[in-house]
């Protein structure tokens, strides 16, 4: 459960960074 949430947030952050980059 904790890992899933962490991965979800990480994926979202990376997606945003890649999109802005």
mmJSON file of the N, C-alpha and C atoms, coordinates in Angstrom:
{"data_MODEL":{"atom_site":{
"group_PDB":["ATOM","ATOM","ATOM","ATOM","ATOM","ATOM","ATOM","ATOM","ATOM","ATOM","ATOM","ATOM","ATOM","ATOM","ATOM","ATOM","ATOM","ATOM","ATOM","ATOM","ATOM","ATOM","ATOM","ATOM","ATOM","ATOM","ATOM","ATOM","ATOM","ATOM","ATOM","ATOM","ATOM","ATOM","ATOM","ATOM","ATOM","ATOM","ATOM","ATOM","ATOM","ATOM","ATOM","ATOM","ATOM","ATOM","ATOM","ATOM","ATOM","ATOM","ATOM","ATOM","ATOM","ATOM","ATOM","ATOM","ATOM","ATOM","ATOM","ATOM","ATOM","ATOM","ATOM"],
"id":[1,2,3,4,5,6,7,8,9,10,11,12,13,14,15,16,17,18,19,20,21,22,23,24,25,26,27,28,29,30,31,32,33,34,35,36,37,38,39,40,41,42,43,44,45,46,47,48,49,50,51,52,53,54,55,56,57,58,59,60,61,62,63],
"type_symbol":["N","C","C","N","C","C","N","C","C","N","C","C","N","C","C","N","C","C","N","C","C","N","C","C","N","C","C","N","C","C","N","C","C","N","C","C","N","C","C","N","C","C","N","C","C","N","C","C","N","C","C","N","C","C","N","C","C","N","C","C","N","C","C"],
"label_atom_id":["N","CA","C","N","CA","C","N","CA","C","N","CA","C","N","CA","C","N","CA","C","N","CA","C","N","CA","C","N","CA","C","N","CA","C","N","CA","C","N","CA","C","N","CA","C","N","CA","C","N","CA","C","N","CA","C","N","CA","C","N","CA","C","N","CA","C","N","CA","C","N","CA","C"],
"label_alt_id":[null,null,null,null,null,null,null,null,null,null,null,null,null,null,null,null,null,null,null,null,null,null,null,null,null,null,null,null,null,null,null,null,null,null,null,null,null,null,null,null,null,null,null,null,null,null,null,null,null,null,null,null,null,null,null,null,null,null,null,null,null,null,null],
"label_comp_id":["UNK","UNK","UNK","UNK","UNK","UNK","UNK","UNK","UNK","UNK","UNK","UNK","UNK","UNK","UNK","UNK","UNK","UNK","UNK","UNK","UNK","UNK","UNK","UNK","UNK","UNK","UNK","UNK","UNK","UNK","UNK","UNK","UNK","UNK","UNK","UNK","UNK","UNK","UNK","UNK","UNK","UNK","UNK","UNK","UNK","UNK","UNK","UNK","UNK","UNK","UNK","UNK","UNK","UNK","UNK","UNK","UNK","UNK","UNK","UNK","UNK","UNK","UNK"],
"label_asym_id":["A","A","A","A","A","A","A","A","A","A","A","A","A","A","A","A","A","A","A","A","A","A","A","A","A","A","A","A","A","A","A","A","A","A","A","A","A","A","A","A","A","A","A","A","A","A","A","A","A","A","A","A","A","A","A","A","A","A","A","A","A","A","A"],
"label_entity_id":["1","1","1","1","1","1","1","1","1","1","1","1","1","1","1","1","1","1","1","1","1","1","1","1","1","1","1","1","1","1","1","1","1","1","1","1","1","1","1","1","1","1","1","1","1","1","1","1","1","1","1","1","1","1","1","1","1","1","1","1","1","1","1"],
"label_seq_id":[1,1,1,2,2,2,3,3,3,4,4,4,5,5,5,6,6,6,7,7,7,8,8,8,9,9,9,10,10,10,11,11,11,12,12,12,13,13,13,14,14,14,15,15,15,16,16,16,17,17,17,18,18,18,19,19,19,20,20,20,21,21,21],
"pdbx_PDB_ins_code":[null,null,null,null,null,null,null,null,null,null,null,null,null,null,null,null,null,null,null,null,null,null,null,null,null,null,null,null,null,null,null,null,null,null,null,null,null,null,null,null,null,null,null,null,null,null,null,null,null,null,null,null,null,null,null,null,null,null,null,null,null,null,null],
"Cartn_x":[0.852,0.0,0.881,1.821,2.7,3.538,4.03,4.874,4.062,2.821,1.972,1.798,1.488,1.306,2.585,3.702,4.995,5.278,5.052,5.293,4.363,3.11,2.137,2.598,3.001,3.463,4.722,5.612,6.871,6.573,5.686,5.33,4.737,3.847,3.204,4.245,5.147,6.19,7.071,7.483,8.335,7.596,6.324,5.526,5.487,5.266,5.201,6.554,7.612,8.96,9.276,8.959,9.223,8.375,7.125,6.225,6.742,7.161,7.653,9.008,9.789,11.12,10.949],
"Cartn_y":[-1.203,0.0,1.244,1.301,2.478,2.588,1.435,1.431,1.918,1.44,1.824,3.341,3.924,5.373,6.094,5.582,6.22,6.18,5.028,4.874,5.797,5.872,6.722,8.178,8.659,10.046,10.253,9.276,9.378,9.454,8.591,8.576,9.923,10.435,11.712,12.822,12.86,13.887,13.79,12.584,12.388,12.833,12.466,12.839,14.357,15.048,16.51,17.09,16.557,17.054,16.836,15.67,15.348,16.242,16.448,17.274,18.712,19.234,20.613,20.714,19.633,19.63,19.469],
"Cartn_z":[0.0,0.0,0.0,0.91,0.973,-0.292,-0.745,-1.944,-3.145,-3.247,-4.379,-4.408,-3.255,-3.186,-3.562,-3.079,-3.363,-4.86,-5.466,-6.905,-7.68,-7.25,-7.942,-7.932,-6.762,-6.649,-7.472,-7.427,-8.172,-9.667,-10.138,-11.558,-11.964,-11.13,-11.435,-11.511,-10.545,-10.514,-11.758,-12.114,-13.293,-14.553,-14.65,-15.823,-15.974,-14.873,-14.904,-15.304,-14.712,-15.024,-16.499,-17.009,-18.416,-19.323,-18.945,-19.754,-19.818,-18.665,-18.628,-19.319,-19.208,-19.824,-21.328],
"occupancy":[1.0,1.0,1.0,1.0,1.0,1.0,1.0,1.0,1.0,1.0,1.0,1.0,1.0,1.0,1.0,1.0,1.0,1.0,1.0,1.0,1.0,1.0,1.0,1.0,1.0,1.0,1.0,1.0,1.0,1.0,1.0,1.0,1.0,1.0,1.0,1.0,1.0,1.0,1.0,1.0,1.0,1.0,1.0,1.0,1.0,1.0,1.0,1.0,1.0,1.0,1.0,1.0,1.0,1.0,1.0,1.0,1.0,1.0,1.0,1.0,1.0,1.0,1.0],
"B_iso_or_equiv":[0.0,0.0,0.0,0.0,0.0,0.0,0.0,0.0,0.0,0.0,0.0,0.0,0.0,0.0,0.0,0.0,0.0,0.0,0.0,0.0,0.0,0.0,0.0,0.0,0.0,0.0,0.0,0.0,0.0,0.0,0.0,0.0,0.0,0.0,0.0,0.0,0.0,0.0,0.0,0.0,0.0,0.0,0.0,0.0,0.0,0.0,0.0,0.0,0.0,0.0,0.0,0.0,0.0,0.0,0.0,0.0,0.0,0.0,0.0,0.0,0.0,0.0,0.0],
"pdbx_formal_charge":[null,null,null,null,null,null,null,null,null,null,null,null,null,null,null,null,null,null,null,null,null,null,null,null,null,null,null,null,null,null,null,null,null,null,null,null,null,null,null,null,null,null,null,null,null,null,null,null,null,null,null,null,null,null,null,null,null,null,null,null,null,null,null],
"auth_seq_id":[1,1,1,2,2,2,3,3,3,4,4,4,5,5,5,6,6,6,7,7,7,8,8,8,9,9,9,10,10,10,11,11,11,12,12,12,13,13,13,14,14,14,15,15,15,16,16,16,17,17,17,18,18,18,19,19,19,20,20,20,21,21,21],
"auth_comp_id":["UNK","UNK","UNK","UNK","UNK","UNK","UNK","UNK","UNK","UNK","UNK","UNK","UNK","UNK","UNK","UNK","UNK","UNK","UNK","UNK","UNK","UNK","UNK","UNK","UNK","UNK","UNK","UNK","UNK","UNK","UNK","UNK","UNK","UNK","UNK","UNK","UNK","UNK","UNK","UNK","UNK","UNK","UNK","UNK","UNK","UNK","UNK","UNK","UNK","UNK","UNK","UNK","UNK","UNK","UNK","UNK","UNK","UNK","UNK","UNK","UNK","UNK","UNK"],
"auth_asym_id":["A","A","A","A","A","A","A","A","A","A","A","A","A","A","A","A","A","A","A","A","A","A","A","A","A","A","A","A","A","A","A","A","A","A","A","A","A","A","A","A","A","A","A","A","A","A","A","A","A","A","A","A","A","A","A","A","A","A","A","A","A","A","A"],
"auth_atom_id":["N","CA","C","N","CA","C","N","CA","C","N","CA","C","N","CA","C","N","CA","C","N","CA","C","N","CA","C","N","CA","C","N","CA","C","N","CA","C","N","CA","C","N","CA","C","N","CA","C","N","CA","C","N","CA","C","N","CA","C","N","CA","C","N","CA","C","N","CA","C","N","CA","C"],
"pdbx_PDB_model_num":[1,1,1,1,1,1,1,1,1,1,1,1,1,1,1,1,1,1,1,1,1,1,1,1,1,1,1,1,1,1,1,1,1,1,1,1,1,1,1,1,1,1,1,1,1,1,1,1,1,1,1,1,1,1,1,1,1,1,1,1,1,1,1]
}}}
